[in-house]
Structures are given as C-alpha cells and as structure tokens.
C-alpha cells in the first residue's frame, strides 16, 4: 500500500511553520497501520525539520541562530557571495537549506506518526517574503 498527497504550507516570511496535524490527518485518512511517511519539500530556499513543539522559544531561538549563521547578503560579513539576483535573503536561504534537510522520514505505528511527546514537523522558511510552499507526503508500508 502507498498513498501520496501534496500539502501547501503558506508562510509569512522567515520562521518555522508546523504541519504535524496535516501530516497526521493524511496518515489517518490512508488508514495505514504501520509504514513510513516521507515528507519532501519542493523548494531550495526552505527546509524541513523535526523540532520541539511545546515551547515557542525553541522556534524563536532556532530562527535567530540561523539568521546569525547566515545573515543577509548585504551584511558586510557576506561580501563574498556572488548569487544576489533574487535579493539579499536568497543566497543565505540556500545556505540554510543546505545545512538542514529537504526530506524527513517518520515511522507510522498503530496508524499514528511515531513522534516523541514534544516533536512536531516543521517547514523552515528561509526567505523574507510570504510563500506558498509545497510538501509532498508519501506513505509506504
């Protein structure tokens, strides 16, 4: 058995956007008892991650860390960057995406995502402007 769906995650700029409930609903609708859910983001300037979903400070700190790690291309520390056609946030977004992941694998056990108590699935937007990001969900047994 396998099932697939496309999920659209609207963003309002840089930050983490949780989509755990949408992924869990997809797994429930597929009625799989056991399997593996793969989530894949179809973009090069955002990424996916599993992160704590209890304390919002964790998401704020991660966002702040990555902004400091790869500041905008117009920051003096980023003078070496060549790719600037799409604005000062574009190349840093590609760097952040390269350091994180474009896909995740989550086991499905007893018809549910086998996430830990405080784990959530997130799209990590690395661009300043709002976007409509596509995540492909694929469930296989």
Secondary structure, 3 states (H helix, E strand, C coil): CEEEEEEEEECCCCEEEECHHHHHHHHHHHCCCCEEEEEEECCCCEEEEEEECCCHHHHHHHHHHHHHHCCCCCCHHHCCCCCCCCCCCHHHHHHHHHHCECEEEEEEECCEECCCCCEEEEEEECCCCCCEEEEEEEEEC
